[in-house]
Amino acid sequence: EHRNVNFILGHAGARDVADAIPFARRHPNVSLGIHGQGIGQLDELIDQLGAERLLFGSDWPFYHVAATLAKVLIVTEGRPEARRSILAGNARRLLSGVRKRAGL
């Protein structure tokens, strides 16, 4: 219903990752924050949605940011574009769209 609004699903749906993936596939304006997800889930998210739909984030103080970073580095080993997208490019793209719409 709100196709011009970008939504970020925190924790990639937490324990409901299996439901978050088809949801994000149906709605191209939905991205998934990956904080708190395990290596297996991160690999599946990249394979199913593509790295351009995933956002690096922190779940501090529950999970230290270093834990999520280490998992991203492991999963994206040999995939430099996926790594750049997840760690910075996707957030930069989403935030630049917000700035443009706000006239900044």
Contacts in CASP RR format, 6 or more apart in sequence:
PFRMAT RR
TARGET T0000
AUTHOR 0000-0000-0000
METHOD contacts of the structure
MODEL  1
EHRNVNFILGHAGARDVADAIPFARRHPNVSLGIHGQGIGQLDELIDQLG
AERLLFGSDWPFYHVAATLAKVLIVTEGRPEARRSILAGNARRLLSGVRK
RAGL
2 29 0 8 1.000
3 29 0 8 1.000
4 29 0 8 1.000
5 29 0 8 1.000
6 29 0 8 1.000
6 30 0 8 1.000
6 31 0 8 1.000
6 94 0 8 1.000
6 98 0 8 1.000
7 27 0 8 1.000
7 29 0 8 1.000
7 30 0 8 1.000
7 31 0 8 1.000
8 30 0 8 1.000
8 31 0 8 1.000
8 32 0 8 1.000
8 33 0 8 1.000
8 55 0 8 1.000
8 94 0 8 1.000
9 20 0 8 1.000
9 23 0 8 1.000
9 24 0 8 1.000
9 30 0 8 1.000
9 31 0 8 1.000
9 32 0 8 1.000
9 33 0 8 1.000
10 32 0 8 1.000
10 33 0 8 1.000
10 35 0 8 1.000
11 33 0 8 1.000
11 34 0 8 1.000
11 35 0 8 1.000
11 36 0 8 1.000
11 37 0 8 1.000
11 59 0 8 1.000
12 20 0 8 1.000
12 32 0 8 1.000
12 33 0 8 1.000
12 34 0 8 1.000
12 37 0 8 1.000
12 41 0 8 1.000
12 45 0 8 1.000
12 54 0 8 1.000
13 19 0 8 1.000
13 20 0 8 1.000
13 32 0 8 1.000
17 37 0 8 1.000
17 41 0 8 1.000
17 44 0 8 1.000
17 45 0 8 1.000
20 32 0 8 1.000
21 44 0 8 1.000
21 45 0 8 1.000
21 48 0 8 1.000
21 49 0 8 1.000
23 30 0 8 1.000
24 30 0 8 1.000
24 31 0 8 1.000
24 32 0 8 1.000
24 49 0 8 1.000
24 53 0 8 1.000
25 48 0 8 1.000
25 49 0 8 1.000
30 53 0 8 1.000
31 53 0 8 1.000
31 54 0 8 1.000
31 55 0 8 1.000
31 90 0 8 1.000
31 94 0 8 1.000
32 45 0 8 1.000
32 49 0 8 1.000
32 53 0 8 1.000
32 54 0 8 1.000
32 55 0 8 1.000
33 54 0 8 1.000
33 55 0 8 1.000
33 56 0 8 1.000
33 57 0 8 1.000
34 42 0 8 1.000
34 45 0 8 1.000
34 54 0 8 1.000
34 55 0 8 1.000
34 56 0 8 1.000
34 57 0 8 1.000
34 68 0 8 1.000
34 72 0 8 1.000
34 86 0 8 1.000
35 56 0 8 1.000
35 57 0 8 1.000
35 58 0 8 1.000
35 59 0 8 1.000
35 63 0 8 1.000
35 68 0 8 1.000
36 59 0 8 1.000
36 62 0 8 1.000
36 63 0 8 1.000
36 67 0 8 1.000
36 68 0 8 1.000
37 45 0 8 1.000
37 68 0 8 1.000
37 71 0 8 1.000
38 71 0 8 1.000
39 71 0 8 1.000
39 74 0 8 1.000
39 75 0 8 1.000
40 75 0 8 1.000
42 54 0 8 1.000
42 71 0 8 1.000
42 72 0 8 1.000
42 75 0 8 1.000
43 75 0 8 1.000
45 53 0 8 1.000
45 54 0 8 1.000
46 54 0 8 1.000
46 75 0 8 1.000
46 76 0 8 1.000
46 79 0 8 1.000
46 82 0 8 1.000
50 82 0 8 1.000
51 76 0 8 1.000
51 79 0 8 1.000
51 81 0 8 1.000
51 82 0 8 1.000
51 83 0 8 1.000
51 85 0 8 1.000
51 86 0 8 1.000
51 90 0 8 1.000
52 85 0 8 1.000
52 90 0 8 1.000
53 90 0 8 1.000
54 85 0 8 1.000
54 86 0 8 1.000
54 90 0 8 1.000
55 86 0 8 1.000
55 90 0 8 1.000
55 91 0 8 1.000
55 94 0 8 1.000
56 68 0 8 1.000
56 69 0 8 1.000
56 72 0 8 1.000
56 86 0 8 1.000
56 87 0 8 1.000
56 88 0 8 1.000
56 91 0 8 1.000
57 65 0 8 1.000
57 68 0 8 1.000
58 65 0 8 1.000
58 68 0 8 1.000
59 68 0 8 1.000
69 87 0 8 1.000
72 83 0 8 1.000
72 86 0 8 1.000
72 87 0 8 1.000
73 83 0 8 1.000
76 82 0 8 1.000
76 83 0 8 1.000
76 86 0 8 1.000
END
